[in-house]
Amino acid sequence: MADSPNCDLTSLSPLQLFEKVTEQGEKVRALKAGKAPKDEIDAAVRRLLSLKLSYKTTTGQDYQAGLPPKDLVLINNGTTKEEDEDLVDPWNVQTSNAKGVDYDKLIVRFGSSKIDTDLINRIERATGQKPHHFLRRGIFFSHRDMDQVLDAYENKKPFYLYTGRGPSSQAMHVGHLIPFLFTKWLQEVFDVPLVIQLTDDEKYLWKDMTIEKAHEYARENVKDIIACGFDINKTFIFSDLDYLGTSAGFYKNIVKVQKHVTFNQVKGIFGFTDSDCIGKISFPAIQAAPSFSSSFPQIFNGKENIQCLIPCAIDQDPYFRMTRDVAPRIGQPKPALLHSVFFPALQGAQTKMSASDPNSSIFLTDTPKQIKTKINKHAFSGGRDTIEEHRKYGGNCDVDVSFMYLTFFLEDDDRLEQLKQAYTSGELLTGELKKVLIETMQPLVAAHQERRKQVTDEIVMQFMTPRKLAFEY
């Protein structure tokens, strides 16, 4: 029996809602294909939109065809308490807490290690450089085997860096800069090679875009990545759609990983279903392959024993948990990882940034006026309802997005602490804090845009050409 448009959807589970949206979408397509009366099609479309809204309200995420919600009981380790409802995987980040994801719980759930003061001090001793403010402020907060990387470095053994970008849009936002800015610092202080993977194949498989568009986005994103200041003699940037067909070593490693991971394992790790295309199921092996130096024979002279260090946001960790499990079975060293926190949307740390919503973040293409308007209009405030209350009780830096953004981009520790004290005491008002952020972000974005203008197609080609880098192996 068909559902009434007025049926109670609140009693349905996320998976049941997902199935209803899918069924209604198929009904709409069938009506259109059968050239049904316009009023009948319009009614079906309204019903579809209503179901999608209910799905987003229930799950906190947009409906995506072929990507059902994960079982919340499993995600929350057997609990459904509101404070534990942090959903973190490579495609979704969801929390009900205005402060953002509980990273201490995430460390326990993922089984990684906290970056503590001892490790930060050891990095400083090894490099002779003051630790990056991303380390000092806990923006990179978790790791796997960083101590082993430091052991190797102190014993004059080589390692290399690997990070990446999924090119889902032409314009990147400031949050996308975080792993690249930190990776650039790591490359400089340790003086090591770097490979950067553009997963344009992944975006074609997951997103509603053509393969040509995914490849075009990759090329545009490369210009923003290069504009971060990477050394062309020490950095190789590659598109999966380009490189996979040219490197036997890369493809051999993909096949080795594929042979040692079962369908049940990837379903358990990534939540794939029997309805997912086989491209999604096999993709994790492609993201795993750059973790092995033999995927880049032109850089490492065919050597297979060089350890890899991967700086990334912690939502990418499932790929590399799988990789670390497989590595010993195919005779490769396990990659080490450094995990960053998530960059918050302007609307708050519990909301998700979206490339389709220009107001969810500050984009690298924004003008100074757009930056000012976005911050003033959309940046979630931790201030009080009235000036009187704010002066009396002070603001909440834990939920204030302007302060969060300053934590990422204001390098002066003393200045940041002054702002925190002034805002918390009520001395500094929300509008004044936003003004500081505007004055921080406008020149940062403008400087990036100026550097990007200098990145020619020839420079892009040089970065993306497989070649020997300035290291001997």
C-alpha positions as CSV (number, residue, x, y, z in Angstrom):
1,M,0.0,0.0,0.0
2,A,1.4,3.4,-0.9
3,D,2.4,5.8,1.8
4,S,0.2,8.8,2.5
5,P,2.0,12.1,2.0
6,N,1.0,12.9,5.5
7,C,2.3,9.8,7.1
8,D,4.5,10.2,10.2
9,L,8.1,10.0,9.0
10,T,9.7,10.7,12.5
11,S,9.3,7.1,13.5
12,L,11.3,5.8,10.6
13,S,15.0,4.9,10.9
14,P,17.6,6.6,8.7
15,L,17.9,3.5,6.6
16,Q,14.1,3.3,6.2
17,L,14.0,6.9,5.2
18,F,16.8,6.3,2.7
19,E,14.9,3.5,1.1
20,K,11.7,5.7,0.8
21,V,13.7,8.5,-0.9
22,T,15.1,5.9,-3.3
23,E,11.7,4.4,-4.1
24,Q,10.2,7.9,-4.6
25,G,13.0,8.9,-6.9
26,E,12.4,5.8,-9.0
27,K,8.7,6.7,-9.1
28,V,9.4,10.2,-10.3
29,R,11.7,8.9,-13.1
30,A,9.1,6.3,-14.1
31,L,6.3,9.0,-14.3
32,K,8.5,11.3,-16.4
33,A,9.6,8.4,-18.7
34,G,5.9,7.5,-19.1
35,K,4.9,11.1,-19.9
36,A,2.4,11.1,-17.0
37,P,0.2,14.2,-16.5
38,K,2.1,17.2,-15.2
39,D,0.1,17.5,-12.0
40,E,0.8,13.9,-11.1
41,I,4.6,14.4,-11.8
42,D,4.6,17.6,-9.7
43,A,2.9,15.9,-6.8
44,A,5.5,13.1,-6.9
45,V,8.3,15.6,-7.0
46,R,6.9,17.4,-4.0
47,R,6.7,14.1,-2.1
48,L,10.4,13.4,-3.1
49,L,11.6,16.8,-1.8
50,S,9.6,16.3,1.4
51,L,11.3,12.9,2.0
52,K,14.7,14.3,1.2
53,L,14.1,17.0,3.8
54,S,13.1,14.5,6.4
55,Y,16.1,12.4,5.6
56,K,18.5,15.4,6.1
57,T,16.7,16.4,9.3
58,T,17.1,12.9,10.7
59,T,20.6,12.2,9.6
60,G,22.2,15.6,9.3
61,Q,23.4,14.8,5.7
62,D,22.1,15.2,2.2
63,Y,20.6,12.2,0.5
64,Q,23.1,10.6,-1.9
65,A,21.9,7.9,-4.3
66,G,23.7,4.6,-3.6
67,L,25.2,5.8,-0.4
68,P,22.9,4.7,2.5
69,P,23.5,6.0,6.0
70,K,25.6,3.8,8.3
71,D,24.1,2.0,11.3
72,L,24.2,4.6,14.1
73,V,24.5,1.9,16.7
74,L,27.7,0.7,15.1
75,I,29.1,4.2,14.6
76,N,28.5,5.1,18.2
77,N,30.1,1.9,19.6
78,G,26.8,0.6,20.9
79,T,25.4,3.8,22.3
80,T,22.8,6.3,21.0
81,K,23.4,9.0,23.6
82,E,23.3,12.4,21.9
83,E,26.7,13.4,23.1
84,D,28.2,10.4,21.5
85,E,26.6,10.8,18.1
86,D,29.7,11.8,16.1
87,L,29.6,10.2,12.6
88,V,33.0,10.3,11.0
89,D,34.0,8.5,7.7
90,P,35.7,9.6,4.5
91,W,32.4,11.1,3.1
92,N,30.5,12.3,6.2
93,V,31.3,14.3,9.3
94,Q,28.4,14.8,11.7
95,T,28.1,15.9,15.3
96,S,25.4,17.4,17.5
97,N,27.9,19.2,19.6
98,A,28.4,23.0,18.9
99,K,32.1,22.5,19.9
100,G,32.6,20.0,17.1
101,V,33.7,16.4,17.1
102,D,35.0,14.9,20.4
103,Y,38.5,14.1,19.2
104,D,39.5,12.3,22.4
105,K,36.7,9.8,21.8
106,L,37.7,9.5,18.2
107,I,41.3,8.6,19.1
108,V,39.9,5.8,21.3
109,R,37.5,4.6,18.6
110,F,40.1,4.7,15.8
111,G,42.9,3.3,17.9
112,S,45.4,6.0,17.1
113,S,47.7,7.8,19.5
114,K,47.4,11.4,20.8
115,I,50.1,13.9,19.8
116,D,51.4,14.9,23.2
117,T,53.9,17.4,24.4
118,D,56.7,14.8,24.4
119,L,56.2,14.0,20.7
120,I,56.0,17.7,19.8
121,N,59.3,18.3,21.7
122,R,60.9,15.4,20.0
123,I,59.9,16.8,16.6
124,E,61.5,20.2,17.6
125,R,64.7,18.5,18.7
126,A,64.9,16.4,15.5
127,T,64.3,19.3,13.1
128,G,65.8,22.2,15.1
129,Q,62.7,24.2,14.2
130,K,59.9,25.6,16.4
131,P,56.9,23.3,16.0
132,H,54.3,24.5,13.5
133,H,51.3,26.2,15.2
134,F,49.1,23.4,14.0
135,L,51.0,21.1,16.3
136,R,51.3,23.6,19.2
137,R,47.5,24.2,19.1
138,G,46.4,20.6,18.7
139,I,45.1,21.1,15.1
140,F,47.2,18.0,14.2
141,F,46.3,16.0,17.3
142,S,46.6,12.3,16.5
143,H,49.2,10.0,14.9
144,R,50.2,6.5,14.0
145,D,53.9,5.5,14.2
146,M,55.3,9.1,14.1
147,D,57.8,7.9,16.7
148,Q,59.1,5.3,14.2
149,V,59.5,8.0,11.5
150,L,61.5,10.1,14.0
151,D,63.6,7.0,14.8
152,A,64.4,6.6,11.1
153,Y,65.1,10.2,10.6
154,E,67.5,10.4,13.6
155,N,69.3,7.3,12.2
156,K,69.7,9.0,8.7
157,K,67.1,6.7,7.1
158,P,64.9,8.3,4.5
159,F,61.1,8.7,4.5
160,Y,58.7,10.6,2.2
161,L,55.4,12.5,2.5
162,Y,52.1,11.7,0.8
163,T,48.9,13.7,1.0
164,G,46.1,14.3,-1.4
165,R,43.0,16.1,-2.5
166,G,39.6,14.9,-3.8
167,P,38.8,17.5,-6.5
168,S,35.0,17.9,-6.0
169,S,34.9,21.5,-7.1
170,Q,36.8,24.1,-9.2
171,A,37.3,26.4,-6.2
172,M,38.9,25.3,-3.0
173,H,38.1,26.9,0.3
174,V,40.5,27.9,3.1
175,G,39.9,24.7,5.0
176,H,41.4,22.7,2.1
177,L,44.7,24.5,2.7
178,I,45.2,23.0,6.2
179,P,46.9,19.7,5.2
180,F,48.9,21.4,2.4
181,L,50.2,24.2,4.6
182,F,51.3,21.6,7.2
183,T,52.7,19.2,4.7
184,K,54.8,22.1,3.2
185,W,56.2,22.8,6.6
186,L,57.0,19.1,7.1
187,Q,58.7,19.0,3.7
188,E,60.9,22.0,4.6
189,V,62.0,21.0,8.1
190,F,62.7,17.3,7.3
191,D,63.8,17.9,3.7
192,V,62.0,14.9,2.1
193,P,60.2,14.1,-1.1
194,L,56.5,14.7,-1.4
195,V,53.8,13.0,-3.6
196,I,50.3,14.5,-3.8
197,Q,47.5,12.4,-5.2
198,L,44.5,14.0,-7.0
199,T,41.7,11.5,-6.7
200,D,39.7,12.6,-9.7
201,D,38.7,9.0,-10.3
202,E,37.1,8.9,-6.8
203,K,35.0,12.0,-7.5
204,Y,33.7,10.6,-10.8
205,L,32.7,7.5,-9.0
206,W,31.0,9.2,-6.0
207,K,29.7,12.5,-7.5
208,D,27.3,13.3,-10.2
209,M,29.9,14.7,-12.6
210,T,31.5,13.6,-15.9
211,I,35.0,12.1,-15.9
212,E,36.1,15.1,-18.0
213,K,34.8,17.5,-15.3
214,A,36.5,15.6,-12.5
215,H,39.8,15.8,-14.4
216,E,39.3,19.5,-15.1
217,Y,38.7,20.2,-11.4
218,A,41.9,18.3,-10.6
219,R,43.9,20.5,-12.9
220,E,42.4,23.6,-11.4
221,N,43.0,22.4,-7.8
222,V,46.6,21.7,-8.6
223,K,47.2,25.4,-9.2
224,D,45.9,26.2,-5.7
225,I,48.1,23.5,-4.3
226,I,51.2,24.8,-6.1
227,A,50.4,28.3,-4.8
228,C,51.0,27.0,-1.3
229,G,54.7,27.2,-2.1
230,F,55.8,23.6,-2.7
231,D,59.3,23.1,-4.1
232,I,59.1,21.9,-7.7
233,N,62.3,19.9,-7.3
234,K,61.0,17.9,-4.4
235,T,57.3,17.5,-5.2
236,F,55.4,15.2,-7.6
237,I,51.7,15.9,-8.1
238,F,49.6,13.4,-10.0
239,S,46.1,12.8,-11.2
240,D,44.9,9.2,-10.8
241,L,43.3,9.4,-14.2
242,D,46.7,10.3,-15.7
243,Y,49.2,8.4,-13.7
244,L,47.6,5.1,-13.2
245,G,47.9,4.3,-16.9
246,T,51.6,5.2,-17.0
247,S,53.1,3.5,-14.0
248,A,53.5,-0.3,-13.8
249,G,54.7,0.0,-10.2
250,F,51.7,1.9,-9.1
251,Y,49.3,-0.5,-10.7
252,K,51.1,-3.6,-9.4
253,N,50.7,-2.2,-5.8
254,I,47.0,-1.6,-6.4
255,V,46.5,-5.2,-7.5
256,K,48.5,-6.5,-4.6
257,V,46.2,-4.6,-2.2
258,Q,43.1,-5.7,-4.0
259,K,44.2,-9.3,-3.7
260,H,44.6,-9.1,0.1
261,V,41.3,-7.2,1.0
262,T,38.0,-9.0,0.8
263,F,34.6,-7.5,-0.2
264,N,33.4,-8.2,3.3
265,Q,36.3,-6.2,4.7
266,V,35.7,-3.1,2.6
267,K,32.0,-3.3,3.4
268,G,32.8,-3.3,7.1
269,I,35.4,-0.5,6.8
270,F,33.6,1.8,4.4
271,G,30.0,0.9,4.7
272,F,29.7,-0.2,1.0
273,T,26.6,-2.1,0.0
274,D,25.7,-4.6,-2.7
275,S,24.2,-1.7,-4.6
276,D,27.5,0.3,-4.9
277,C,29.3,0.2,-8.2
278,I,32.5,-2.0,-8.3
279,G,34.5,1.2,-8.9
280,K,33.8,2.3,-5.3
281,I,34.6,-1.1,-3.9
282,S,38.0,-1.2,-5.6
283,F,38.9,2.5,-5.1
284,P,40.5,2.1,-1.5
285,A,43.3,0.2,-3.1
286,I,44.1,3.2,-5.4
287,Q,44.3,5.5,-2.4
288,A,46.5,3.0,-0.6
289,A,49.1,2.6,-3.4
290,P,50.9,5.9,-2.9
291,S,51.8,4.7,0.6
292,F,54.4,2.5,-1.0
293,S,57.6,3.9,-2.5
294,S,57.7,1.3,-5.3
295,S,54.6,3.1,-6.8
296,F,57.1,5.9,-7.8
297,P,60.1,4.1,-9.3
298,Q,61.2,7.3,-11.0
299,I,61.6,9.0,-7.5
300,F,62.9,6.1,-5.4
301,N,64.9,4.2,-7.9
302,G,62.6,1.1,-7.4
303,K,63.3,0.8,-3.7
304,E,60.4,-0.7,-1.7
305,N,61.5,-0.2,1.9
306,I,61.1,3.6,2.3
307,Q,58.5,4.5,4.9
308,C,55.7,7.0,4.1
309,L,54.3,9.7,6.4
310,I,50.7,10.8,5.6
311,P,49.4,14.1,6.9
312,C,45.6,14.2,6.5
313,A,42.3,14.9,8.2
314,I,41.2,12.0,10.4
315,D,38.2,11.2,8.3
316,Q,40.7,9.6,5.8
317,D,42.1,7.2,8.4
318,P,39.9,4.2,7.4
319,Y,41.7,4.1,4.1
320,F,45.1,3.8,5.9
321,R,44.0,1.5,8.6
322,M,43.2,-0.9,5.7
323,T,46.6,0.0,4.1
324,R,48.5,-0.6,7.3
325,D,46.8,-4.0,7.7
326,V,47.8,-5.1,4.2
327,A,51.3,-3.6,4.1
328,P,53.2,-6.4,5.9
329,R,51.4,-9.1,3.8
330,I,52.7,-7.6,0.6
331,G,56.2,-6.9,2.0
332,Q,55.8,-3.2,2.4
333,P,56.4,-0.9,5.5
334,K,53.3,0.4,7.2
335,P,52.6,4.1,6.4
336,A,52.7,6.5,9.4
337,L,50.0,9.1,9.8
338,L,49.4,12.6,11.3
339,H,45.7,13.4,11.7
340,S,44.2,16.9,11.7
341,V,40.9,18.1,13.2
342,F,38.1,19.2,10.9
343,F,37.8,22.7,9.7
344,P,34.4,24.2,10.8
345,A,31.8,25.6,8.5
346,L,31.0,29.3,9.1
347,Q,27.6,28.3,10.4
348,G,29.2,26.3,13.3
349,A,31.4,23.2,14.0
350,Q,28.4,20.9,14.0
351,T,27.5,21.8,10.4
352,K,29.2,20.6,7.2
353,M,30.9,22.7,4.7
354,S,29.7,22.2,1.1
355,A,31.2,23.3,-2.1
356,S,27.7,23.9,-3.4
357,D,27.0,26.4,-0.6
358,P,29.3,29.4,-1.1
359,N,28.3,30.7,2.3
360,S,29.6,27.7,4.2
361,S,33.2,28.8,4.1
362,I,35.6,31.3,2.7
363,F,36.7,30.3,-0.8
364,L,40.1,31.0,-2.3
365,T,38.4,32.9,-5.1
366,D,36.5,35.3,-2.7
367,T,37.0,39.0,-2.9
368,P,37.8,41.1,0.2
369,K,34.2,42.3,0.2
370,Q,32.9,38.8,0.0
371,I,35.1,37.7,2.9
372,K,33.9,40.6,5.0
373,T,30.3,39.9,4.2
374,K,30.5,36.2,4.8
375,I,32.2,36.6,8.2
376,N,29.9,39.4,9.4
377,K,26.7,37.7,8.2
378,H,27.4,33.9,8.6
379,A,30.1,33.3,11.1
380,F,28.5,31.6,14.1
381,S,29.0,33.6,17.3
382,G,29.8,32.5,20.8
383,G,28.7,35.9,22.1
384,R,25.7,36.8,24.2
385,D,22.3,38.1,23.0
386,T,22.9,41.6,24.2
387,I,26.0,43.8,24.7
388,E,25.1,44.1,28.4
389,E,25.0,40.3,28.8
390,H,28.2,39.9,26.8
391,R,30.1,42.5,29.0
392,K,28.9,40.7,32.1
393,Y,29.3,37.0,31.2
394,G,31.7,37.1,28.2
395,G,31.8,35.0,25.0
396,N,32.4,31.3,24.4
397,C,35.5,30.7,22.3
398,D,34.7,26.9,22.2
399,V,31.8,27.5,19.8
400,D,32.7,30.8,18.2
401,V,33.6,30.2,14.6
402,S,35.6,33.5,14.2
403,F,37.9,32.4,17.1
404,M,38.1,28.9,15.6
405,Y,39.3,30.3,12.3
406,L,41.8,32.5,14.0
407,T,43.2,29.4,15.8
408,F,44.0,28.0,12.3
409,F,45.3,31.2,10.6
410,L,46.6,33.6,13.2
411,E,50.1,32.5,13.8
412,D,50.9,34.8,16.7
413,D,50.4,32.8,19.9
414,D,50.4,35.8,22.2
415,R,47.9,37.7,20.1
416,L,45.6,34.7,20.0
417,E,45.7,34.3,23.7
418,Q,45.0,38.0,24.2
419,L,41.9,37.7,22.0
420,K,40.7,34.6,23.9
421,Q,41.0,36.4,27.3
422,A,39.4,39.6,26.0
423,Y,36.5,37.7,24.4
424,T,36.0,35.4,27.3
425,S,35.9,38.3,29.8
426,G,33.5,40.3,27.7
427,E,35.9,43.0,27.0
428,L,35.9,42.2,23.3
429,L,32.6,42.0,21.4
430,T,31.6,39.6,18.7
431,G,31.8,42.3,16.0
432,E,35.3,43.3,17.1
433,L,36.4,39.6,17.0
434,K,35.0,39.3,13.5
435,K,36.9,42.4,12.5
436,V,40.1,40.7,13.6
437,L,39.3,37.7,11.5
438,I,38.4,39.8,8.5
439,E,41.7,41.6,8.7
440,T,43.5,38.2,9.0
441,M,41.7,36.4,6.1
442,Q,41.6,39.2,3.5
443,P,45.4,39.5,3.0
444,L,45.9,35.7,3.4
445,V,43.4,35.0,0.6
446,A,44.7,37.9,-1.6
447,A,48.3,36.7,-1.3
448,H,47.2,33.2,-2.3
449,Q,45.4,34.5,-5.3
450,E,48.4,36.5,-6.3
451,R,50.7,33.4,-6.1
452,R,48.1,31.4,-8.0
453,K,48.2,33.9,-10.9
454,Q,51.9,33.0,-11.3
455,V,51.2,29.3,-11.8
456,T,51.2,28.7,-15.5
457,D,50.1,25.6,-17.4
458,E,53.8,24.9,-18.0
459,I,54.5,24.9,-14.3
460,V,51.5,22.6,-13.7
461,M,52.9,20.2,-16.3
462,Q,56.3,20.3,-14.7
463,F,54.9,19.4,-11.2
464,M,52.8,16.6,-12.8
465,T,55.4,15.0,-15.0
466,P,56.8,11.7,-13.6
467,R,60.4,12.4,-13.0
468,K,63.4,12.1,-10.7
469,L,63.3,14.5,-7.8
470,A,66.3,16.2,-6.0
471,F,67.1,13.1,-3.9
472,E,69.4,10.1,-4.3
473,Y,68.2,6.6,-3.5
